[in-house]
Amino acid sequence: MQQVLYPSHRTRIRRTALDMTVILLLLTAFAAATLVAAWGFWHTGRIYTGVSVGGAPIGGLTRAEAYRRLNETLYQYPLPPVTLVHDGAQWPLPTTQVRARADLLDAVNRAYLYGRSGALLIDVVNQLGAAWRGVEITPQVVIDQEALRNAVATVAANVNRPGIGERRLGDIVIAAQPGVAVDVEATVQTVLAALTSTRNGAVVQAPLIVQSIAAPESATIAPSVVPTSSEIRPLVLRSTVDAFSLALSPADLHDMILSTEGGVVLDEARLRHHLEALAAQIERRPRDARLRFNPETGAVTVLSPSFPGRALDVDATVAAVRDAIANNAGEASLVIKTVAPAVDMNRIAEMGIRERVASGRSYFAGSSASRIRNIEVAAEQFEGVVIPPNGIFSFNDIVRDVSSANGFEDSLVIWGDRTAVGVGGGVCQVSTTVFRAAYEGGFPIVERYNHGYVVDWYGEPGLDATIFTPTVDFRFRNDTGAYLLIDPVVDSANGVITFNFYGTRPNRTVTVSKPEITDVIKPEAPVYTVDESLAPGQIKQVEWQKDGMTVTVTRTIVENGATRTDTLRSKYQPWRAVYLVGPGTETPSPAATPTGN
């Protein structure tokens, strides 16, 4: 029997253009979703690509990396200049005067949150937009309001004027003039508001807020004859110092002269006000010499020369003008005094600098390169400084501004209840060493503050001195009766800094007791903070716990047969440990965490 096989019939599926479009869309959506997921995964813990702060690109960096980069690149971030305006006059306030700075930490946090609002579609659009055309985050300006208030008060001193009542000089009536008083607090608030509303890079112009002061009741002056400007001769004020000369014009003198029947009367108050305005232009502060002492030969040489200053003697000049006007003279003396420097290089032989008087030392081996650099920069400021007899040594007056503009670098500093990266970390190593030289030398301590907590760099607690320019200072008085030369020596290779004082050693011995520790307070439990820049399970310690305590040191000074003692008391707060941990890291419970040292 034959079997007949018939070919099978296959059904061919025909896909339409619509089917292909749907498949293509699905594949595209899947690819886009995959790319978005991969993009988001790569940026986990990182700032999205294309984001910049102050012109510095920080996309792809963790917050910690971005903060470090901004501190390196934006330490001179161009903050907006501020100008006060009133009645056509302008008073610029430099940012150094108002101590404005950019809040880089806030800018980093805002940069990290860009593209992370929680709304998926909006976040994706923002992330792609940042990568394509970039996004600029402008740092907020942080103003030291107290410094701004002081700067405005300085301007106010030149603007404020009392009201002047109506005056009758013979047949002439001078109308009353209201006074002006600057509202310092209102002006400060206006400047702060202007800083927040002005676009980046623009000059901030804020009005000087003033209040009008009513003129006092009119005063009548006995009938007199006031000469007109054409009847008054100009008066030349001439000085023999630096060939200074200036002229009082007939218009100037017209406002300063009252001519009565008894003769010419000078309005000395107006003249004095005029001269005091000129005094600031004439004044030149003297400059002290800086010296070097060779302990082997006893020779004192000049590191930098001294220069005399000058100042206008207002009282003597007023008297000279009064005499000239009374005698109808055309010239008067402009009396300028020479102001001698406190440390005159021409009087070295009289200074009594001949031996080492005191010495202090501290150690910084193991410090970071930036901390060592700050110690070197700060110590250099004291080379050759000389303190006159009974003069006050001020650390801040010599170091002045601790900023990157003066060569200081970022390092760890105590900031509130945390240790943070800031400009000038290590400067307190220098102030502590100067303090030890002064304390162990028996010098009277005028101002000294201990650190907030015990710092290992300074060895036993109780003999440290912190500074924070310009408010927290270290000061002592030179009571030796001779000049005192400061000589810093920094051995960076071995981590040793020494301050030597040279002058005339007083007849005294100084004994410093061992530190007495009382009122010990254990720190609170450690703090664990999630840092997304760390890997899961990773733990990094950034603060080490320290006991709080009160430390008392007694100094006994025997001088010329008399004994005196003083007590130095330092109170340190407890300092708890702080750890940074990666996401998902298990941390010990507070009860299981030891709190002792």
C-alpha positions, 0 to 999 in steps of 0.5 A: 500500500502506498502512502502519499505524503503531502507537503505541510502548510506553514503559516507565515506571520507578517509583521506590520510597520506598527509592530516594528515601531512598537518593538523598536520603542520597547528596545529603545526604552529598555536601553535608555532605562539600562543607561539611566540605571548604569548612570545612576549606579556609577554616580552613587555617592558622587556628584553628577557629571557637569556640575560646577561650583564657582567655575570649578568642575566637581562632577564625578567626585564624592563630597569629600573630594569635591570639598578638598578640590574647592578649598584648593581652587577657590581659596580666593573666590571672588566675592562681590565688592560692597559699596555704601552710597549716600548723598552722592558719596560712596564708601567701598567696604573691602571683603577683607574688612567685612570678612566675607567668605564663600560657604564651600561646604554648603555649595558641595551639599547643594551640588550633590543634591542636584539631580536627586530631588526624588522625582524620577523624570525631573531628576533624569532630565536634570542629570542629562542637562547637567552632563550636556550643558553643565550646571553652575552652583554659586556659593553662598556668601557668609558675612561676619556680621560683627565685622560688617557692623564695625566697618559700617560704624567706621563710615558712620563716624565720618558721616555723622554730624550734629544739628546746627541752629540758626545763627545771626552774625550781624545782619547775616542770618545763617539758616539752621542745618539739621544733623545726620546720624547713621543707623548702623544696624539698619545699614547692616541689614540692608547690606545683608539683604543686598548680598542675597539678592544681587546677581553673582559678580555684580557690585553690591550697592547698598544705601547708608541708612541715615536719620535726620536730627533736628537742629537745636534752637536758634542762637543769636550772636552779638552784632558783628561784622563778618568780612566777605571772602573777597576781603580775606587773604588766603593763609598758607600753612607751611611745615619744615618737616618733609616740606609740607604746605597747604593753603586755607582759601578765603572761602575756608577762612570765611567759615572760620572767622568772626569779625567783631568790634573788638577784633578778629575772632577765630572759630577754633572748633571749625578750624580744629575739625578742618585740621583733624581731617587733614591729620589722617592724610599727613600721618605716617606711622613709625616702623620699628627695626627688626634685629638679630642677636648672635649668641656666640659673639653677642653682636646685634645686627639689623634685619630690617631698618626702622623709620620715624613717623609723623603726626600733625600737632593739631593744638599747636597748629590751631594756635599758630593760625590764631596768631597769624590771623590776629596779626594779619599774616599770610603764613602760619606754621603747620606743626608736624611732629616726628614720631620716633619708632619704639625700636630705633636701629640707631639706639641698639647700644642702649637696648641691653640685648646681650644674653638669653633671657628665656626659652620655650619649646614644643614638638610637632613630629608627625604633623602633615606637610600643610601643618608644618608649612603653617608652623614655618610661616607663622614662626617667620613673622616673629623673626627679629621682633623686639619688645620695648621695656614695659611693652606688650607683646601681642601674637595677633598684632604680629601675625595679623591675618591668618589666611591663604593670602598670607601663605597659610595652608589648609590643615586641621583646626578646632571648629566648635565641637569638631576638628575640621579642615581650615586655613592656618592649622598649626599656628597654635603650635607657635602661640603655645611655644611663645607662651611657654617661653614667656611663662617659664621666663616669669613674664606677666601674662596679660592674655591667654586662653587654653584650647577647648580640649586636650591636644596631644601635640602639646604634651602635658595639658595646662601649658598651651595657648590658643589664638584666633585672629583677631579676637583671641590673642596671647599677650605678655608684658616685658618687665625686664627693664631692657629691650627683648628680642624674639628669635624663633627656631624651627627644626622641621626635619625633627619636628621641634620649634623653639622660641628664644628671648634675648635681652638682659636677664632679671635677677629672678628664678622661676619654678613651674609646678607639675600640672594638677588634674582635677574634675575629670569628665568622661566623654560621651559615646562615640558618634558614627556618621554615614559617609557615602564616599566610603565603601560598605563596612569601612570605618574611618576614625576622624576624632579621638576621645579625650577626657574633660578636666581642669588643670592647675599649674602654679608658678613661683617667682623669686626676684630680688629676694621677694617671692610671688606665686600665680596660678594658671587654671585651664578647663578642657571640655570632654571630646568624644570620638567620631567615626565615618562609616560606609553605607550599611555598616553595622555600628556598636550600640552606645551601651557597648562603646567604652568612653574612657581613654 
